[in-house]
Amino acid sequence: MIQREALPEDQRRFHDAVKAIRRNPISGPFIVLLNGSPALAARFAQLGHYFHARGQEDESILPLRVRGFMALLGARALDGVYEWAAWVNWTLEAGVPQATVDAIREGRTLSDLSPDETLTLEVFTALATGAQRLSDRTFKAALDRFGVQGLVELVVTLGYFAMIAMPLNAFEIEMTAAQMAKRRPFQPLAVIERPAEPSGGEFVPAVPGKGRGAPRVPKIATHEDLPPGHQHFFDRVIRTRGRVSGSFEVLLHSPDMAERIAAIGEVVLYETALPPGEKALAWLVTAGECRCDYEWAAAVSAARRAGLADAAIEAIRRRQPLSGVSDAQKLVADFCHQLLRGHHRVSDRTYDALIGHLGVPATVHLAATVGYFVMQAFTLNAFEIAPEGDPAELVL
């Protein structure tokens, strides 16, 4: 834990913001993030507050039972030991049966689910496995049940927990004994050893400029697409990236949440400690692993601007060993692949080498960047947002 007094004076306000938002001693992902970017830590905390306000009225319109169920599904899939510990009791209190929680923890087939849980499981499974897309049937069922804003928030709930899992897993953060003592006893999540090899074959992205037809939900493209009381959120998104496009044309159906995501993206995309080549590599690897057309088109453009060879881009797309890149760039790609595959942990060898190459702050940025792009990929894939126009102009 980096102490407040150890931060530069102009960064201490972000430490104070995290502590005020969390209303608890700083812990978990915020220990990691404060060591890399106090501004990013505060923005992560503000988005997390949207999903669980801890005693205040929750801001998400989704029932806590649905959010908790999705949180546990995501924690199991990503071996998120810390997030499981944080959410398991809240989920039980919200009404998810102990038998269901046990089945998720043990990786067993789920049964006797409520209608909302059945639908949430379908959305999760479709986005987290296979083609990583929602079928028309599943999309319509979820839209009919949760509405546009609710479905956007359901997808981002999964994305948020994936985003948080990346820095937690990269730095192997678990709850302290003091934190555990404040919780009712529960069965902890065990990390499952899985093959770390790529699955599913090469990624075949869509051709930029050729959309998939009518949008799945109405796009929020102008101020007038929002009611007057929410138009200031549109302005705040524009402030961070210059325009509203891509995922934000959907995310703004939940305008307060969208603005918080835009604030995270501002740091990840424009204020990062990562060199351009390393950021582009993280972007490419994540887009390829998540099979995200929009993200891939933007990442390829960024990679070429950073000087990454086409052979390296093609190797990432085909899930083959990299060629034509430096040893340092191979190390960055290896770190990202390890976070996104297998048991979602980074080997000691890779971790030590990357810390030696980038240092702690930039490595924190790298893990958070992978998480941010995963969160964005879930939204882009779920709502089938195709890359249109000049790839260099695509904004996440």
Beta strands, then each sheet from edge to edge (+ up, - down):
end
